[in-house]
Amino acid sequence: MNVENPIALHFILQDELYLLNNDKSLYSSINTPVIDEAIETIVEVAPAAETVEVIAVETPLTFKHLGAGKTSFLILVHYPELEFIAEAHLSALENILKRKGLAMDDVAIVNMAKHSEVGFEHINRHFKPEKILVLGDKALPTGIGAIGLNLPLQLAGSTALYSFSFDEMMDSNELKKAFWDQMKNL
């Protein structure tokens, strides 16, 4: 491991470190006590010749999504083999959106198969949706909590609806009707 400042190794490695003669020149001769709060003991650390300031910066998450999301309407789907959504399902979704007076520019479709490591909190913070439609149980992001099937509810400042996936609905008029009954009010 090549580290520019050996004092940084203290934060990476928890064991004792021994310096080589070449590395000793990087430390001054004054020792300063540092309190390690985790074990409440005093640890002697030789300060570096240069001061290193460690700043934790949260990198913003980026999401690939279909649509512009102009109306803060977020649709979560799950298609592991596709970038966004199957063509036949997209066509059906566009027809549903037209019946609600919406277009593709009004929504943002996120394929959760491509963002499975991201929890609901991050998605909500990034998109700031007013309405959320989750299509299928595999599209549910982690941390969303208990959400009933086809039961709209208020969730973190948004109206959310969890329903069947298009794979489940395409061959069942009963499931389509149950979905539409709730979707038209979303």
The 8 nearest C-alpha neighbors of each residue, nearest first, counted from 0:
[[1, 2, 8, 3, 5, 11, 12, 4],
 [0, 2, 3, 5, 4, 8, 7, 22],
 [1, 3, 4, 5, 0, 7, 8, 6],
 [4, 2, 5, 1, 7, 6, 8, 0],
 [3, 5, 6, 2, 7, 47, 8, 51],
 [4, 6, 7, 8, 2, 3, 22, 9],
 [7, 5, 8, 4, 9, 47, 46, 10],
 [8, 6, 5, 9, 10, 4, 11, 2],
 [7, 9, 11, 10, 6, 5, 12, 2],
 [10, 8, 7, 12, 11, 6, 13, 16],
 [9, 11, 8, 7, 12, 13, 6, 5],
 [12, 10, 8, 9, 13, 7, 14, 6],
 [13, 11, 9, 8, 14, 10, 15, 16],
 [12, 14, 9, 11, 15, 10, 8, 16],
 [15, 13, 12, 16, 9, 11, 8, 17],
 [16, 14, 17, 13, 12, 9, 8, 18],
 [15, 17, 14, 18, 9, 8, 12, 13],
 [18, 16, 19, 15, 22, 23, 20, 14],
 [19, 17, 22, 23, 20, 16, 21, 5],
 [18, 20, 22, 21, 23, 17, 24, 16],
 [19, 21, 23, 22, 18, 24, 17, 25],
 [20, 22, 19, 23, 24, 18, 25, 26],
 [23, 21, 19, 24, 20, 25, 18, 5],
 [24, 22, 25, 20, 26, 21, 18, 19],
 [23, 25, 22, 26, 21, 27, 20, 48],
 [26, 24, 23, 48, 22, 47, 27, 5],
 [27, 25, 47, 48, 24, 23, 46, 45],
 [28, 26, 29, 48, 46, 47, 25, 45],
 [27, 29, 30, 26, 45, 46, 24, 23],
 [30, 28, 27, 45, 31, 46, 26, 44],
 [31, 29, 45, 44, 46, 43, 28, 32],
 [32, 30, 44, 43, 45, 33, 29, 46],
 [31, 33, 43, 42, 41, 44, 34, 30],
 [34, 32, 42, 41, 35, 43, 31, 44],
 [35, 33, 41, 36, 40, 42, 32, 39],
 [34, 36, 37, 39, 40, 38, 33, 41],
 [37, 35, 39, 38, 34, 40, 41, 33],
 [36, 38, 35, 39, 40, 34, 41, 42],
 [39, 37, 36, 40, 35, 34, 41, 42],
 [40, 38, 36, 35, 37, 34, 41, 42],
 [41, 39, 38, 35, 34, 42, 36, 37],
 [42, 40, 34, 33, 32, 35, 43, 39],
 [41, 43, 33, 32, 34, 44, 40, 35],
 [44, 42, 32, 31, 33, 30, 41, 45],
 [45, 43, 30, 31, 46, 42, 32, 33],
 [44, 46, 30, 26, 31, 29, 47, 43],
 [47, 45, 26, 44, 27, 30, 48, 31],
 [48, 46, 26, 49, 25, 50, 27, 6],
 [47, 49, 26, 25, 27, 46, 50, 24],
 [50, 48, 47, 51, 25, 46, 4, 26],
 [51, 49, 47, 52, 48, 46, 4, 6],
 [52, 50, 49, 53, 4, 47, 7, 6],
 [51, 53, 54, 50, 49, 55, 7, 6],
 [52, 54, 51, 55, 7, 56, 50, 10],
 [55, 53, 56, 52, 51, 57, 58, 7],
 [54, 56, 57, 53, 58, 52, 59, 51],
 [57, 55, 58, 54, 59, 53, 60, 52],
 [58, 56, 59, 55, 60, 54, 121, 61],
 [57, 59, 56, 60, 61, 55, 121, 125],
 [60, 58, 57, 61, 125, 56, 121, 62],
 [61, 59, 58, 62, 125, 121, 122, 117],
 [60, 62, 59, 63, 125, 58, 64, 122],
 [61, 63, 64, 60, 109, 114, 125, 122],
 [64, 62, 61, 109, 65, 110, 113, 83],
 [63, 65, 109, 108, 107, 62, 66, 83],
 [64, 66, 108, 107, 109, 83, 67, 63],
 [67, 65, 107, 104, 103, 106, 68, 108],
 [66, 68, 104, 69, 107, 106, 105, 65],
 [67, 69, 106, 107, 105, 71, 70, 66],
 [70, 68, 105, 67, 71, 104, 106, 72],
 [69, 71, 105, 72, 68, 106, 129, 128],
 [72, 70, 128, 68, 129, 69, 73, 130],
 [71, 73, 130, 106, 70, 128, 131, 68],
 [74, 72, 131, 107, 106, 128, 108, 130],
 [73, 75, 132, 108, 131, 133, 107, 109],
 [74, 76, 133, 109, 138, 108, 110, 134],
 [77, 75, 110, 138, 134, 111, 109, 133],
 [76, 78, 138, 112, 111, 110, 137, 79],
 [77, 79, 81, 80, 112, 84, 110, 76],
 [80, 78, 112, 81, 77, 113, 82, 110],
 [79, 81, 78, 82, 112, 83, 77, 84],
 [82, 80, 78, 83, 79, 84, 85, 110],
 [81, 83, 84, 110, 80, 78, 113, 79],
 [82, 84, 110, 81, 109, 78, 65, 85],
 [85, 83, 89, 78, 81, 86, 88, 82],
 [84, 86, 88, 87, 89, 81, 83, 78],
 [87, 85, 89, 88, 90, 84, 91, 83],
 [88, 86, 90, 89, 85, 91, 84, 92],
 [87, 89, 91, 85, 90, 86, 92, 165],
 [90, 88, 92, 86, 91, 87, 85, 93],
 [89, 91, 93, 87, 88, 92, 86, 94],
 [92, 90, 88, 94, 89, 93, 95, 87],
 [91, 93, 89, 95, 94, 90, 88, 96],
 [92, 94, 96, 90, 95, 91, 89, 97],
 [95, 93, 97, 91, 92, 96, 90, 98],
 [94, 96, 92, 98, 93, 97, 91, 99],
 [95, 97, 101, 93, 99, 98, 94, 102],
 [98, 96, 100, 94, 101, 99, 95, 93],
 [99, 97, 95, 96, 100, 94, 101, 183],
 [98, 100, 96, 97, 101, 95, 183, 182],
 [101, 99, 97, 98, 96, 102, 95, 105],
 [102, 100, 96, 97, 99, 105, 103, 98],
 [101, 103, 105, 104, 96, 97, 100, 93],
 [104, 102, 66, 105, 106, 93, 101, 67],
 [105, 103, 67, 66, 102, 106, 68, 69],
 [104, 106, 69, 68, 70, 103, 102, 101],
 [107, 105, 68, 72, 66, 103, 104, 73],
 [106, 108, 68, 66, 73, 65, 67, 64],
 [109, 107, 74, 65, 64, 75, 73, 66],
 [110, 108, 64, 75, 111, 76, 74, 107],
 [109, 111, 76, 83, 77, 112, 113, 75],
 [112, 110, 114, 77, 113, 115, 138, 76],
 [111, 113, 79, 77, 115, 110, 114, 78],
 [112, 114, 111, 110, 115, 79, 82, 77],
 [115, 113, 111, 116, 112, 117, 110, 62],
 [114, 116, 111, 112, 117, 113, 140, 118],
 [117, 115, 114, 118, 141, 113, 140, 111],
 [118, 116, 115, 114, 121, 119, 122, 140],
 [117, 119, 141, 140, 120, 121, 142, 116],
 [118, 120, 122, 140, 143, 142, 121, 141],
 [119, 121, 123, 118, 122, 124, 142, 143],
 [122, 120, 124, 123, 119, 118, 125, 117],
 [123, 121, 119, 125, 124, 120, 126, 118],
 [122, 124, 127, 120, 121, 126, 125, 119],
 [123, 125, 121, 127, 122, 126, 120, 119],
 [126, 124, 122, 123, 127, 121, 60, 61],
 [125, 127, 128, 123, 124, 122, 71, 73],
 [128, 126, 123, 124, 125, 129, 71, 122],
 [129, 127, 71, 126, 130, 72, 73, 157],
 [128, 130, 157, 71, 72, 158, 127, 131],
 [131, 129, 72, 158, 157, 128, 159, 73],
 [132, 130, 159, 73, 74, 72, 158, 160],
 [131, 133, 74, 160, 159, 161, 75, 73],
 [134, 132, 161, 75, 74, 138, 162, 160],
 [135, 133, 164, 162, 76, 163, 75, 138],
 [136, 134, 164, 163, 138, 137, 162, 133],
 [135, 137, 138, 139, 134, 163, 164, 133],
 [136, 138, 135, 139, 77, 76, 111, 140],
 [139, 137, 77, 76, 136, 135, 111, 75],
 [140, 138, 136, 137, 133, 141, 143, 135],
 [141, 139, 119, 118, 143, 138, 142, 115],
 [142, 140, 118, 143, 119, 139, 117, 144],
 [141, 143, 144, 119, 118, 140, 120, 139],
 [144, 142, 119, 141, 140, 145, 139, 118],
 [145, 143, 142, 146, 141, 119, 140, 154],
 [146, 144, 147, 143, 142, 148, 139, 154],
 [145, 147, 144, 148, 161, 143, 150, 152],
 [148, 146, 150, 149, 145, 161, 151, 160],
 [147, 149, 161, 162, 150, 146, 160, 163],
 [150, 148, 162, 161, 160, 147, 151, 181],
 [149, 151, 147, 148, 160, 152, 161, 181],
 [152, 150, 160, 159, 149, 158, 153, 181],
 [153, 151, 159, 158, 154, 150, 160, 146],
 [154, 152, 158, 157, 159, 156, 155, 151],
 [153, 155, 157, 156, 158, 152, 159, 143],
 [156, 154, 157, 153, 123, 158, 120, 159],
 [155, 157, 154, 153, 129, 158, 128, 127],
 [158, 156, 129, 154, 130, 153, 155, 159],
 [157, 159, 153, 130, 152, 154, 131, 129],
 [160, 158, 131, 152, 151, 130, 132, 157],
 [159, 161, 151, 132, 149, 133, 131, 150],
 [162, 160, 133, 148, 149, 132, 134, 159],
 [163, 161, 149, 134, 148, 135, 133, 160],
 [162, 164, 135, 134, 167, 168, 165, 161],
 [163, 165, 135, 134, 166, 167, 168, 162],
 [164, 166, 168, 167, 169, 88, 163, 134],
 [165, 167, 164, 168, 169, 170, 163, 88],
 [166, 168, 165, 164, 169, 163, 170, 171],
 [169, 167, 165, 171, 174, 175, 170, 166],
 [168, 170, 165, 166, 171, 167, 175, 172],
 [171, 169, 168, 172, 167, 166, 174, 175],
 [172, 170, 168, 173, 174, 169, 175, 167],
 [171, 173, 175, 174, 176, 170, 168, 169],
 [172, 174, 176, 171, 175, 177, 168, 178],
 [175, 173, 177, 176, 171, 168, 172, 178],
 [176, 174, 172, 178, 168, 173, 177, 179],
 [175, 177, 179, 173, 178, 174, 180, 172],
 [178, 176, 174, 180, 175, 179, 173, 181],
 [177, 179, 175, 176, 180, 181, 182, 174],
 [178, 180, 182, 176, 181, 177, 183, 175],
 [181, 179, 177, 178, 182, 183, 176, 184],
 [180, 182, 179, 178, 184, 183, 149, 185],
 [183, 181, 179, 185, 184, 180, 178, 160],
 [182, 184, 181, 185, 179, 180, 99, 98],
 [185, 183, 182, 181, 180, 179, 151, 99],
 [184, 182, 183, 181, 130, 158, 151, 160]]
